[in-house]
Amino acid sequence: MNFGAGVPTVQVTDLKDGDFLLDVREDDEWQAGHAEGALHIPISEFVARYGELTEAAPQDGRVHVICRSGGRSAQVTMYLAQQGIDAANVDGGMQLWAETGRPVVTDDGRPGFVL
């Protein structure tokens, strides 16, 4: 999915363990499976819960934003960039995350799936 040159993008394969990941999918998607350690703020609640991100995000690091395929996360990435936050859209989202063999887990640590 291409959102133009204005949206910083990172490939799933370029992410390293410990990189900060923000998952903006809705609750049912998150509960089915997500990346371990990701912060979950659904796009539908994002503006109201923005403070949670600013408290959790690394001060000198990048926020990697992910959704199912890259559309919603691109919107949030653009918003964060407008706020002066170093953010990048994870190209291909959780679908590509799972396809590349990265672990997808549920809240209790069991294997999950991408909804």
MARKOLDREN-748713 format. One record per residue: z, x, y of N, C-alpha, C in turn; residue in three letters; residue number from 1. Coordinates in pm, 1 decimal. Layout:
BEGIN
- n_w, n_u, n_v, ca_w, ca_u, ca_v, c_w, c_u, c_v, aa, i
- Z, X, Y, Z, X, Y, Z, X, Y, ALA, NUM
...
//
This chain:
BEGIN
- n_w, n_u, n_v, ca_w, ca_u, ca_v, c_w, c_u, c_v, aa, i
- 0.0, 84.7, -116.7, 0.0, 0.0, 0.0, 0.0, 89.7, 123.5, MET, 1
- -90.1, 68.4, 214.3, -102.4, 154.5, 331.1, -64.2, 77.1, 455.8, ASN, 2
- 35.3, 128.2, 528.4, 80.8, 63.1, 649.8, 44.0, 143.4, 773.3, PHE, 3
- -50.5, 234.3, 760.4, -96.2, 309.9, 876.1, -14.5, 434.7, 899.4, GLY, 4
- -59.1, 510.7, 996.9, 2.2, 639.9, 1025.1, 139.5, 626.1, 1090.7, ALA, 5
- 173.3, 507.3, 1139.2, 299.1, 490.5, 1210.4, 421.8, 482.4, 1122.8, GLY, 6
- 405.0, 469.2, 992.1, 520.1, 455.1, 902.6, 535.9, 583.2, 820.6, VAL, 7
- 643.2, 658.9, 846.3, 667.4, 778.0, 763.3, 685.5, 735.6, 617.9, PRO, 8
- 623.5, 807.7, 527.6, 625.1, 771.8, 386.2, 662.0, 893.3, 302.1, THR, 9
- 732.2, 868.1, 194.1, 767.1, 970.8, 97.9, 729.0, 920.2, -40.8, VAL, 10
- 689.9, 1009.5, -127.4, 656.1, 975.3, -265.4, 783.4, 974.7, -350.3, GLN, 11
- 788.7, 887.4, -448.3, 902.4, 881.9, -540.0, 927.6, 1019.2, -600.8, VAL, 12
- 822.6, 1087.6, -637.9, 836.0, 1217.6, -704.1, 891.9, 1325.1, -611.5, THR, 13
- 890.9, 1301.0, -480.5, 945.3, 1398.1, -385.5, 1094.1, 1379.3, -359.7, ASP, 14
- 1149.9, 1266.8, -405.2, 1292.1, 1241.7, -384.2, 1375.1, 1326.8, -479.4, LEU, 15
- 1486.7, 1375.8, -426.5, 1576.7, 1459.7, -505.3, 1707.7, 1385.6, -528.3, LYS, 16
- 1778.6, 1424.3, -632.4, 1912.0, 1368.9, -655.3, 1994.7, 1391.8, -530.0, ASP, 17
- 2065.7, 1289.2, -487.5, 2148.9, 1301.8, -369.2, 2082.9, 1256.9, -240.5, GLY, 18
- 1950.5, 1234.8, -242.4, 1884.6, 1181.1, -123.2, 1937.1, 1040.5, -98.4, ASP, 19
- 1957.4, 1006.2, 27.7, 2010.5, 874.3, 63.1, 1902.9, 768.7, 45.3, PHE, 20
- 1934.1, 664.9, -30.3, 1837.7, 559.8, -62.0, 1892.8, 424.2, -18.9, LEU, 21
- 1814.6, 350.6, 59.4, 1848.3, 215.7, 104.2, 1755.3, 117.3, 35.5, LEU, 22
- 1812.0, 27.9, -43.3, 1735.2, -74.0, -116.4, 1743.2, -204.2, -38.1, ASP, 23
- 1627.3, -255.6, 6.5, 1625.2, -376.2, 89.5, 1577.3, -500.0, 13.1, VAL, 24
- 1573.7, -492.5, -120.3, 1535.2, -608.8, -200.3, 1646.4, -713.4, -197.8, ARG, 25
- 1613.9, -833.0, -239.4, 1711.2, -942.3, -239.5, 1807.9, -927.7, -357.0, GLU, 26
- 1916.3, -1006.0, -352.8, 2024.9, -992.4, -450.1, 1979.6, -1003.4, -595.7, ASP, 27
- 1890.1, -1098.9, -625.9, 1847.4, -1115.3, -765.1, 1770.7, -992.6, -813.7, ASP, 28
- 1692.7, -932.3, -726.1, 1618.1, -811.1, -763.0, 1714.6, -695.3, -787.7, GLU, 29
- 1811.4, -681.4, -698.3, 1912.1, -574.8, -710.7, 1990.6, -589.5, -841.1, TRP, 30
- 2033.4, -711.7, -871.5, 2114.0, -734.7, -990.8, 2036.6, -705.2, -1118.8, GLN, 31
- 1905.3, -726.8, -1118.7, 1823.8, -696.3, -1236.6, 1820.4, -546.4, -1262.7, ALA, 32
- 1815.7, -467.1, -1157.4, 1814.4, -322.6, -1172.7, 1783.6, -252.5, -1042.9, GLY, 33
- 1846.8, -136.3, -1024.4, 1830.2, -58.9, -901.8, 1853.5, 89.0, -929.9, HIS, 34
- 1826.1, 169.2, -830.4, 1852.4, 312.5, -841.4, 2002.2, 334.9, -824.4, ALA, 35
- 2059.3, 413.4, -913.0, 2202.2, 441.6, -905.5, 2234.7, 510.6, -773.4, GLU, 36
- 2340.2, 464.4, -709.0, 2384.8, 526.1, -584.6, 2318.7, 473.9, -458.9, GLY, 37
- 2221.2, 385.5, -472.5, 2153.4, 331.2, -355.1, 2246.8, 236.4, -279.7, ALA, 38
- 2226.4, 227.5, -149.1, 2294.5, 127.8, -67.0, 2208.0, 3.6, -66.3, LEU, 39
- 2268.6, -112.4, -91.5, 2192.3, -237.5, -96.8, 2221.5, -322.8, 25.7, HIS, 40
- 2120.5, -343.1, 108.3, 2126.1, -438.2, 218.5, 1994.5, -514.9, 215.3, ILE, 41
- 1996.7, -640.1, 169.0, 1871.8, -717.6, 161.7, 1806.2, -730.2, 298.7, PRO, 42
- 1674.3, -729.4, 300.9, 1601.8, -740.2, 427.2, 1641.1, -868.4, 500.8, ILE, 43
- 1672.2, -974.5, 427.7, 1709.0, -1101.5, 491.1, 1842.4, -1093.0, 565.2, SER, 44
- 1922.9, -990.3, 536.7, 2053.6, -971.5, 601.0, 2058.4, -843.0, 681.9, GLU, 45
- 1946.1, -773.9, 692.4, 1948.1, -637.9, 743.5, 2000.1, -625.3, 886.5, PHE, 46
- 1949.7, -706.2, 976.7, 1991.5, -692.4, 1116.3, 2141.3, -719.9, 1130.1, VAL, 47
- 2191.0, -823.6, 1061.8, 2333.0, -858.0, 1069.2, 2421.9, -749.7, 1007.5, ALA, 48
- 2369.9, -676.7, 909.6, 2449.8, -575.8, 839.2, 2411.1, -432.7, 876.1, ARG, 49
- 2339.4, -416.6, 983.9, 2289.7, -285.8, 1027.5, 2402.0, -181.9, 1036.8, TYR, 50
- 2519.3, -224.0, 1082.6, 2632.3, -132.2, 1096.0, 2672.7, -67.1, 964.7, GLY, 51
- 2654.4, -138.9, 854.1, 2685.6, -80.8, 723.0, 2597.6, 40.8, 695.4, GLU, 52
- 2471.7, 31.1, 737.8, 2381.1, 143.9, 718.5, 2422.4, 261.4, 804.9, LEU, 53
- 2450.1, 236.7, 931.6, 2483.3, 348.5, 1021.2, 2612.9, 417.0, 979.5, THR, 54
- 2705.4, 342.3, 916.8, 2828.3, 403.7, 866.4, 2804.3, 486.3, 740.8, GLU, 55
- 2713.2, 440.8, 655.0, 2692.3, 505.5, 524.9, 2588.3, 617.3, 528.1, ALA, 56
- 2492.5, 607.7, 618.1, 2380.8, 703.6, 619.4, 2428.3, 841.5, 662.8, ALA, 57
- 2367.4, 944.7, 607.4, 2402.5, 1080.8, 649.5, 2363.0, 1103.6, 795.4, PRO, 58
- 2450.0, 1169.0, 869.8, 2424.8, 1190.9, 1012.2, 2303.0, 1279.3, 1037.6, GLN, 59
- 2282.4, 1378.4, 952.7, 2170.8, 1471.9, 972.6, 2067.5, 1462.7, 861.4, ASP, 60
- 2062.2, 1348.9, 794.5, 1968.7, 1334.6, 684.0, 1877.1, 1216.1, 703.1, GLY, 61
- 1786.7, 1203.2, 612.7, 1686.9, 1097.4, 618.8, 1731.2, 977.0, 535.7, ARG, 62
- 1695.4, 858.4, 583.6, 1716.7, 734.7, 510.3, 1585.6, 701.8, 439.5, VAL, 63
- 1588.7, 698.3, 307.5, 1471.7, 663.2, 227.0, 1484.1, 515.4, 193.5, HIS, 64
- 1387.3, 435.4, 237.8, 1394.9, 290.1, 224.3, 1302.7, 245.5, 111.7, VAL, 65
- 1357.8, 161.7, 21.3, 1282.6, 119.4, -95.7, 1294.5, -31.3, -115.1, ILE, 66
- 1187.8, -92.0, -166.3, 1188.3, -233.2, -206.8, 1112.9, -239.2, -339.7, CYS, 67
- 1050.1, -348.9, -370.3, 979.2, -360.2, -498.5, 851.3, -276.8, -499.2, ARG, 68
- 769.6, -294.0, -393.6, 640.7, -223.8, -393.3, 611.6, -145.0, -265.5, SER, 69
- 687.2, -167.3, -160.1, 668.2, -89.0, -38.2, 644.9, -168.0, 88.9, GLY, 70
- 626.2, -298.9, 79.5, 598.5, -379.6, 198.4, 720.6, -405.8, 284.4, GLY, 71
- 825.5, -458.5, 222.7, 947.8, -487.0, 298.2, 1012.2, -358.2, 347.7, ARG, 72
- 1010.3, -256.7, 264.1, 1071.3, -130.2, 304.7, 995.1, -66.3, 420.4, SER, 73
- 864.5, -86.9, 427.8, 786.7, -35.5, 541.5, 831.4, -103.1, 671.0, ALA, 74
- 858.4, -233.0, 665.1, 905.7, -304.4, 783.6, 1040.3, -250.0, 830.5, GLN, 75
- 1131.9, -228.1, 736.6, 1263.3, -175.4, 771.5, 1250.8, -31.6, 821.3, VAL, 76
- 1163.8, 46.7, 759.7, 1142.4, 184.5, 805.0, 1094.1, 186.9, 949.5, THR, 77
- 1000.3, 99.3, 984.2, 952.1, 92.7, 1122.6, 1065.7, 56.3, 1217.8, MET, 78
- 1148.0, -39.6, 1178.9, 1261.7, -79.6, 1261.9, 1357.4, 38.1, 1281.9, TYR, 79
- 1391.0, 108.1, 1173.3, 1483.0, 221.5, 1183.5, 1426.7, 331.4, 1272.9, LEU, 80
- 1298.7, 358.6, 1259.9, 1235.8, 460.1, 1344.8, 1245.5, 420.8, 1492.2, ALA, 81
- 1229.6, 292.8, 1521.0, 1242.9, 244.2, 1659.1, 1385.1, 261.2, 1711.0, GLN, 82
- 1482.9, 264.3, 1619.5, 1622.4, 284.6, 1657.9, 1658.3, 433.2, 1665.2, GLN, 83
- 1561.8, 518.7, 1639.4, 1585.3, 663.0, 1645.8, 1640.9, 723.6, 1518.7, GLY, 84
- 1634.1, 650.4, 1408.2, 1684.3, 700.3, 1279.9, 1570.0, 762.6, 1201.7, ILE, 85
- 1596.4, 878.5, 1143.1, 1498.4, 945.8, 1058.1, 1489.6, 867.7, 927.5, ASP, 86
- 1380.6, 793.6, 910.1, 1363.8, 708.6, 793.2, 1224.1, 725.2, 736.0, ALA, 87
- 1212.2, 701.8, 604.8, 1081.9, 708.8, 538.9, 1074.2, 598.6, 434.0, ALA, 88
- 958.5, 537.8, 426.3, 929.6, 435.2, 326.9, 898.5, 502.9, 193.4, ASN, 89
- 960.3, 456.0, 86.0, 932.1, 510.6, -47.0, 806.5, 441.1, -100.0, VAL, 90
- 697.9, 515.4, -104.8, 568.1, 462.2, -144.6, 571.9, 412.1, -289.0, ASP, 91
- 527.5, 288.6, -309.2, 524.0, 231.0, -443.3, 652.5, 163.3, -485.6, GLY, 92
- 759.6, 184.8, -411.1, 885.5, 116.1, -434.0, 945.4, 134.3, -571.9, GLY, 93
- 1028.8, 37.2, -609.1, 1097.7, 41.8, -737.9, 1001.7, 31.6, -855.3, MET, 94
- 885.9, -30.4, -834.9, 787.7, -35.9, -944.0, 746.2, 105.9, -982.5, GLN, 95
- 710.5, 186.2, -884.3, 669.4, 323.8, -912.3, 789.7, 407.8, -954.5, LEU, 96
- 906.4, 379.2, -897.9, 1029.8, 447.3, -937.6, 1046.2, 436.8, -1089.8, TRP, 97
- 1037.0, 314.6, -1141.0, 1053.7, 292.3, -1285.2, 938.7, 353.4, -1364.9, ALA, 98
- 816.1, 338.9, -1314.2, 698.8, 393.1, -1385.2, 704.7, 544.1, -1399.8, GLU, 99
- 767.7, 612.6, -1306.5, 777.0, 758.5, -1313.9, 895.7, 804.5, -1397.3, THR, 100
- 968.3, 706.7, -1455.8, 1077.8, 742.0, -1545.7, 1212.4, 760.4, -1479.7, GLY, 101
- 1222.3, 726.9, -1353.4, 1352.3, 736.0, -1287.2, 1441.6, 624.1, -1340.0, ARG, 102
- 1571.7, 650.4, -1352.3, 1659.7, 548.1, -1410.1, 1675.5, 425.3, -1320.8, PRO, 103
- 1676.8, 309.9, -1385.4, 1702.9, 181.2, -1322.3, 1825.1, 124.6, -1393.8, VAL, 104
- 1931.5, 96.0, -1316.3, 2057.6, 52.9, -1375.6, 2104.2, -78.2, -1312.7, VAL, 105
- 2200.2, -142.5, -1380.9, 2266.5, -260.5, -1326.0, 2397.7, -215.6, -1262.4, THR, 106
- 2469.0, -308.6, -1200.7, 2594.5, -273.4, -1133.3, 2696.6, -211.2, -1227.6, ASP, 107
- 2692.7, -247.7, -1355.7, 2789.3, -190.3, -1449.8, 2734.4, -66.6, -1522.1, ASP, 108
- 2621.5, -13.7, -1473.9, 2567.8, 110.9, -1527.4, 2477.1, 97.9, -1646.9, GLY, 109
- 2456.3, -24.1, -1695.8, 2364.9, -43.3, -1807.9, 2221.0, -31.9, -1760.8, ARG, 110
- 2128.4, -5.5, -1851.5, 1986.9, -1.5, -1812.9, 1941.6, -135.2, -1753.4, PRO, 111
- 1866.0, -127.0, -1647.2, 1813.7, -246.6, -1581.7, 1662.8, -247.0, -1583.1, GLY, 112
- 1605.9, -338.3, -1508.2, 1460.6, -347.0, -1498.1, 1424.6, -390.6, -1355.6, PHE, 113
- 1300.2, -369.3, -1318.1, 1252.5, -406.5, -1185.4, 1199.1, -548.1, -1191.2, VAL, 114
- 1258.2, -633.6, -1111.4, 1219.1, -774.2, -1104.1, 1109.0, -792.6, -1001.4, LEU, 115
//
